[in-house]
Amino acid sequence: MPGAADISRGNTALQMVLQETLTPPNVGANNTAVQTYTINGLLLLDVVEINQLSHVAGLSVGNAWVSAANTLSVQFVNSTASPINSTPAQNFMLVVTRGNPILSAGGYSFPTAIV
């Protein structure tokens, strides 16, 4: 494998799949809202992919990121002309990928190309 790697996994130190129960916020008509959740073990530069395991009409996830240690921020999008309120807790799958600080140039900065 080209480039620095301690085993054939590139510069990834950790990849985990988590199941979390999260309660989406109220989202106004044709609007977005960001809600934060405590997920123990998340680090600031972890990459998070999120998948909702159920359907709420008009509500989707726009983005998810780690905004602070142990804190997941999720942007919810309401694509309808009516507000979406009082959404019950939903099950989500999270894929957390953590870069390897030893193999990433300058600590936790990441390469900009495959080398």
N, C-alpha and C positions, 0 to 999 in steps of 0.2 A: 504494500500500500504506500503510495507516495506521501510525503510529508511526515511530520512527527506523530507517532502513535505508540503507546505501550502495548496494546493489542489491537487487533483489527476492528476497532470500533470508532475510529476517527478521534475527534476531540470531545467525545461524550463520556462523562464520568458516571452519570446515573440516568436511567429512564425508568419511571414507575407509572403504573396505572392505579388511580385511586377512585373509589366511588364515594361521593359526597351527597348529602341532602342539603339543598340550598333553597331558600325562600326568595323568589324574585321580588323586586320592589314594585310599587305602583308606578305605572308608566303612562304619561299623558298621551293623548291622541297624536299620531304622527310625530312621535318624539322618542328620545332615548333617556335612559337613567343608568347611573353607575351605582352598584352596590358592592360593599366590601364584606369579605368573609374571613374568618380566622381558619387557616389550614396550617397546623403545626408542622414545622420542618421546611416550609418554603423559604428559599433564599432570593434575594433581590433580583438577580439576573437569570433565574430559572425561566424556561420557556414553557408555557402552559397551553395545551390544546384542550378544548372543552366540548362535550357532547351531551345535550339534554336527552334523557331517556324517555321523555313523554312529550305530548303535544299540547301546547296552549295556543289557541287560535290567535294569530296576529303577533305573537311574541316570539322573538328570536334573540340569539346571542350575537352581538356585533363584534366583540373583542374580549379577551381575557388576558390579564397580566399580573405579575407580582409587583405590588406597589410599595411594599415594605416587607421585612422579614416576617414570615408567618401570616401574611395578608394577601389574599387574592382579590383583585378588583375585576368585576364583570360588568360589561356594558350590555344592557338589555335594550332591544329595539321594538317599538310598537309600530307596526305598519298599517294600523287601521285608523279610521276616523273617529274612534271612540276610545276613551281611556280604558286601560286594563288595570283593575284594582283587585286587591285581596286574592292574589294568586297563591294557592297552597304550596307547601314545600314540594320540591321536585327533586328527583334523582338525576345526578349528573355523573358522567365519567370524565376524569381529568387525566391527561397524559402529561407528566412533568419530566422535562428533559433538562439536565444540568450539564453545563460545559465543564471540561476538565481544566482547572486553573493551571495545572502544570504544563499542559499541552497548548493552551491558548496563549498567544503572544501577549505579554504584559499583564499576566494574572487573569482576570475575568473578561478582558476584551476578546472579541472573537475575530477570526480571520474574515476577510471580505471576499475570498475566492477559495476554490478547492485547489490545493497544491499537492 
